[in-house]
Amino acid sequence: MELDAVRTFVAVAETGQFQAAADDLGITQQAASKRIANLERELEVKLFARTARGVRLTVDGQALLPHARELLRAAERVTAAATPGRRALRVDVVSRRIAPSHLLHAFYQQNPGIELDVVALVNADAATALAEVDAGTLDATFRSLRASARKVPSGLRSSRVVDDRHELLVGPRHPLANAKTVTLAELTDHPIWMPGMSDAEPLGYYEDLAGAFGLTIDTIGPMFGIEALLAEIADSTKLAMFVGEGSRYLWPESYDLRRIPVVNPTPVYPLSVIWRADNPHPVLADLIEYLQTRYKTTADENTWTPDWAH
């Protein structure tokens, strides 16, 4: 069933005249009549009876009218859902606990009238996420792009917008618990525990960091959830882990966990936002501008990133 024919049927029913309906639709009376004739042929019923003043609905036409109106409303909803600027901007933040999620929240707070669809592809690698962007199922994602040395496939664009500074997370009985700051040199005698990591991007980054500063970063072992991990750190005299400054974790006050800034230099996890070059969504342009502007105001020279991020 053609939507143009249904739209013409509703217009004729509401105006009672083919010419008036044709004028409203911007078509000729002949075209309007042809559409109705085709619709009647398809449905095998008469929809209108002619009168001295125009036309009126037959019994079958009266039965069809409410359904035709609903069909047109559904078509409008479909169009709105697929039209850039009218549908929600769909952005992958990787994990709702880390910096991209909180940046997106801050952007939304400045633009409360926009529609956002925030997703977290926790178990998707960079190649999968970029393929989703390229296919149009995502408008943007955040990745380090380590495997490609920050290059993206043709048709995509990227911009480095996050340098997530590292902090050391320890329990109250750890030897560094009372330090105001800690250097990477001081951490050579203290193993860092990052269990359950499977994504090649962060795994590779921490290998780079460990190799550059002689650190021991253990990523082996099962991950039983962040709550179990925080409980073990709180109760340990040896366990420590890196967390991003932009990451958010909650724990009971009794844990007394400490977040200690790492300095001289501060290692940062670099993240780029990736999007399709031909994506016309107006909110996407605003988001990229917001992220780029914020990055310029927060960039710090006294930081460390691997060579591939330079």
C-alpha positions as CSV (number, residue, x, y, z in Angstrom):
1,M,0.0,0.0,0.0
2,E,1.5,3.3,-1.1
3,L,1.7,6.0,1.6
4,D,1.0,8.7,-1.1
5,A,-2.3,7.0,-1.9
6,V,-3.2,6.7,1.8
7,R,-2.3,10.4,2.4
8,T,-4.5,11.4,-0.6
9,F,-7.4,9.3,0.8
10,V,-7.2,11.1,4.1
11,A,-7.0,14.5,2.5
12,V,-10.0,13.8,0.3
13,A,-11.9,12.5,3.3
14,E,-11.2,15.6,5.3
15,T,-11.9,18.1,2.5
16,G,-14.7,16.3,0.8
17,Q,-13.4,17.3,-2.6
18,F,-10.7,15.9,-4.9
19,Q,-9.6,19.4,-6.1
20,A,-9.2,20.8,-2.6
21,A,-7.3,17.7,-1.5
22,A,-5.0,17.9,-4.6
23,D,-4.3,21.6,-3.8
24,D,-3.4,20.7,-0.2
25,L,-1.0,18.0,-1.4
26,G,0.5,20.0,-4.3
27,I,-0.6,17.6,-7.0
28,T,-3.2,17.7,-9.8
29,Q,-6.8,16.6,-9.4
30,Q,-6.1,13.9,-12.0
31,A,-3.2,12.6,-9.9
32,A,-5.4,12.6,-6.8
33,S,-8.1,10.7,-8.6
34,K,-5.6,8.1,-10.0
35,R,-4.2,7.5,-6.5
36,I,-7.6,6.8,-5.1
37,A,-8.6,4.6,-8.0
38,N,-5.4,2.5,-7.4
39,L,-6.1,2.3,-3.7
40,E,-9.7,1.2,-4.3
41,R,-8.4,-1.4,-6.8
42,E,-5.9,-2.7,-4.3
43,L,-8.5,-3.0,-1.5
44,E,-11.3,-4.1,-3.9
45,V,-13.8,-1.7,-2.3
46,K,-15.3,1.7,-3.1
47,L,-14.0,4.4,-0.7
48,F,-16.0,7.4,-1.9
49,A,-19.5,8.1,-3.3
50,R,-20.0,11.2,-5.4
51,T,-22.5,13.9,-4.3
52,A,-23.6,17.2,-5.7
53,R,-21.1,19.0,-3.5
54,G,-18.2,16.6,-3.9
55,V,-17.6,13.2,-2.4
56,R,-18.5,11.4,0.9
57,L,-17.0,8.3,2.5
58,T,-18.7,5.0,1.9
59,V,-19.1,2.5,4.7
60,D,-15.8,0.9,3.7
61,G,-14.2,4.3,3.5
62,Q,-15.4,5.2,7.0
63,A,-13.9,1.9,8.3
64,L,-10.6,2.6,6.7
65,L,-10.2,6.3,7.8
66,P,-9.0,5.8,11.4
67,H,-6.5,3.2,10.3
68,A,-5.2,5.3,7.5
69,R,-4.6,8.2,9.9
70,E,-2.7,5.9,12.3
71,L,-0.6,4.6,9.4
72,L,0.4,8.2,8.5
73,R,1.2,9.0,12.1
74,A,3.4,5.8,12.2
75,A,5.2,6.9,9.0
76,E,5.9,10.3,10.6
77,R,7.4,8.5,13.7
78,V,9.6,6.4,11.4
79,T,10.8,9.4,9.6
80,A,11.5,11.3,12.8
81,A,13.4,8.3,14.2
82,A,15.7,8.2,11.2
83,T,16.2,11.9,10.5
84,P,19.4,13.5,11.9
85,G,18.6,16.1,14.4
86,R,15.2,14.5,15.2
87,R,16.5,11.1,16.3
88,A,18.7,10.7,19.4
89,L,22.5,10.9,18.9
90,R,23.8,7.4,19.7
91,V,27.3,7.4,21.3
92,D,29.3,4.5,22.7
93,V,31.2,5.5,25.9
94,V,32.8,2.0,26.3
95,S,32.0,1.9,30.0
96,R,29.6,4.0,32.1
97,R,32.3,4.3,34.8
98,I,35.0,6.0,32.8
99,A,35.8,9.5,31.5
100,P,33.8,9.5,28.2
101,S,30.6,8.7,30.0
102,H,31.1,11.6,32.4
103,L,32.1,14.0,29.6
104,L,28.9,13.1,27.7
105,H,26.9,13.7,30.9
106,A,28.6,17.2,31.2
107,F,27.7,17.9,27.6
108,Y,24.1,16.9,28.2
109,Q,23.9,19.1,31.3
110,Q,24.9,22.1,29.1
111,N,22.4,21.0,26.4
112,P,19.4,19.5,28.3
113,G,17.1,19.7,25.3
114,I,19.0,17.2,23.1
115,E,18.2,13.5,22.7
116,L,21.0,11.1,23.6
117,D,21.2,7.4,23.3
118,V,24.2,6.4,25.5
119,V,25.5,2.9,25.0
120,A,28.5,1.0,26.5
121,L,30.1,-1.6,24.3
122,V,32.1,-3.0,27.1
123,N,33.1,-6.2,25.3
124,A,33.6,-4.8,21.8
125,D,37.2,-4.1,20.6
126,A,38.1,-1.0,18.6
127,A,37.7,-2.6,15.2
128,T,34.2,-3.7,16.1
129,A,33.2,-0.3,17.4
130,L,34.7,1.5,14.3
131,A,32.7,-0.9,12.1
132,E,29.5,0.1,14.0
133,V,30.3,3.8,13.3
134,D,31.0,3.1,9.7
135,A,27.8,1.2,9.3
136,G,25.8,4.0,10.9
137,T,24.6,2.0,13.9
138,L,26.7,4.3,16.1
139,D,27.2,8.1,15.6
140,A,30.4,8.1,17.6
141,T,32.7,6.0,19.9
142,F,35.7,6.7,22.1
143,R,38.9,4.6,21.5
144,S,42.6,4.9,22.0
145,L,43.3,3.6,18.4
146,R,46.5,1.9,19.6
147,A,46.5,-0.8,17.0
148,S,46.3,1.7,14.1
149,A,48.6,4.3,15.6
150,R,45.5,6.7,15.8
151,K,44.6,6.2,12.1
152,V,41.0,5.4,11.1
153,P,39.6,3.8,8.0
154,S,38.6,5.9,5.0
155,G,35.3,7.7,5.6
156,L,35.8,8.1,9.3
157,R,37.3,11.0,11.3
158,S,39.0,11.1,14.7
159,S,40.0,13.7,17.2
160,R,42.0,13.1,20.4
161,V,39.8,14.6,23.1
162,V,40.6,12.8,26.4
163,D,43.9,12.5,28.3
164,D,42.7,10.6,31.4
165,R,45.3,11.1,34.1
166,H,46.2,8.1,36.2
167,E,45.7,7.9,40.0
168,L,46.8,5.0,42.2
169,L,44.0,3.4,44.2
170,V,45.1,1.7,47.4
171,G,43.7,0.6,50.8
172,P,44.5,2.3,54.1
173,R,47.2,-0.3,55.0
174,H,49.1,0.0,51.8
175,P,52.7,1.5,52.2
176,L,51.8,4.4,50.0
177,A,48.4,5.1,51.6
178,N,49.3,8.4,53.1
179,A,51.2,9.8,50.2
180,K,49.9,13.0,48.7
181,T,51.3,12.1,45.3
182,V,53.4,9.2,43.9
183,T,55.9,9.0,41.0
184,L,56.2,6.2,38.6
185,A,59.8,5.6,39.9
186,E,58.3,5.0,43.4
187,L,56.0,2.4,41.9
188,T,58.7,0.0,40.6
189,D,58.7,-1.8,44.0
190,H,54.9,-1.9,44.2
191,P,53.0,-4.3,41.8
192,I,49.9,-2.9,40.1
193,W,46.9,-5.2,39.9
194,M,44.5,-4.9,37.0
195,P,42.8,-8.3,36.7
196,G,40.3,-9.4,34.1
197,M,41.4,-7.1,31.3
198,S,40.7,-8.6,27.9
199,D,40.5,-5.6,25.5
200,A,43.6,-5.3,23.4
201,E,43.7,-1.5,23.5
202,P,44.1,-1.1,27.3
203,L,46.1,-4.3,27.6
204,G,48.6,-2.9,25.1
205,Y,48.7,0.5,26.7
206,Y,49.6,-1.0,30.1
207,E,52.3,-3.1,28.5
208,D,53.7,0.1,27.0
209,L,53.5,1.8,30.4
210,A,55.1,-1.1,32.3
211,G,57.9,-1.4,29.7
212,A,58.7,2.4,29.7
213,F,59.0,2.7,33.5
214,G,59.9,-0.8,34.7
215,L,56.6,-1.4,36.4
216,T,54.9,-4.7,37.2
217,I,51.3,-4.5,36.0
218,D,49.4,-7.8,36.5
219,T,46.4,-8.2,34.2
220,I,46.1,-11.9,34.6
221,G,43.2,-13.5,36.6
222,P,39.5,-13.5,36.7
223,M,37.4,-10.3,37.3
224,F,34.6,-10.9,39.8
225,G,33.2,-7.4,39.4
226,I,34.4,-4.0,40.5
227,E,32.8,-4.3,43.9
228,A,34.8,-7.5,44.7
229,L,37.9,-5.8,43.4
230,L,37.5,-2.8,45.6
231,A,36.9,-4.9,48.7
232,E,40.1,-6.9,48.1
233,I,42.1,-3.7,47.7
234,A,40.6,-2.2,50.8
235,D,41.7,-5.2,52.8
236,S,45.2,-5.6,51.4
237,T,48.6,-4.3,52.4
238,K,50.0,-4.9,48.9
239,L,47.4,-4.6,46.2
240,A,47.1,-1.3,44.2
241,M,45.5,-0.5,40.9
242,F,45.5,2.4,38.4
243,V,42.2,4.3,37.9
244,G,41.6,7.2,35.6
245,E,41.0,10.6,37.0
246,G,37.8,10.7,35.1
247,S,36.6,7.3,36.4
248,R,33.9,7.1,39.1
249,Y,33.7,4.3,41.6
250,L,31.6,4.0,44.8
251,W,32.6,2.1,47.9
252,P,31.5,1.9,51.5
253,E,33.1,4.6,53.7
254,S,34.6,1.8,55.9
255,Y,36.9,0.8,53.0
256,D,38.8,4.1,53.4
257,L,40.3,3.7,49.9
258,R,42.8,6.4,48.7
259,R,43.1,7.9,45.2
260,I,46.6,9.2,44.9
261,P,47.7,11.3,41.8
262,V,50.6,9.9,39.8
263,V,53.1,12.7,38.9
264,N,56.4,13.6,37.2
265,P,55.3,12.6,34.7
266,T,51.6,11.8,34.9
267,P,50.7,8.9,32.6
268,V,47.5,9.5,30.7
269,Y,45.3,7.1,28.8
270,P,44.6,8.8,25.4
271,L,41.2,8.6,23.9
272,S,39.9,9.8,20.6
273,V,36.3,10.4,19.5
274,I,35.6,8.7,16.1
275,W,32.7,9.5,13.8
276,R,31.7,9.3,10.2
277,A,32.8,12.2,8.0
278,D,29.4,12.4,6.3
279,N,27.3,12.1,9.4
280,P,25.0,15.2,9.3
281,H,23.5,15.0,12.8
282,P,23.7,18.5,14.2
283,V,24.2,17.4,17.7
284,L,27.2,15.4,16.7
285,A,28.9,18.6,15.4
286,D,28.1,20.3,18.7
287,L,29.5,17.4,20.7
288,I,32.8,17.3,18.8
289,E,33.2,21.0,19.2
290,Y,32.6,20.7,22.9
291,L,35.1,17.9,23.4
292,Q,37.8,19.6,21.3
293,T,37.4,22.9,23.2
294,R,37.5,21.2,26.5
295,Y,40.6,19.2,25.6
296,K,42.5,22.4,24.6
297,T,41.8,23.9,28.1
298,T,42.8,20.8,30.0
299,A,45.9,19.5,28.0
300,D,49.1,19.3,30.1
301,E,52.6,19.0,28.9
302,N,53.9,17.2,32.0
303,T,52.3,13.9,31.0
304,W,53.3,10.7,29.4
305,T,51.8,8.7,26.6
306,P,53.2,5.9,24.4
307,D,54.9,6.7,21.2
308,W,51.9,5.6,19.1
309,A,49.8,8.3,20.7
310,H,52.1,11.2,19.8
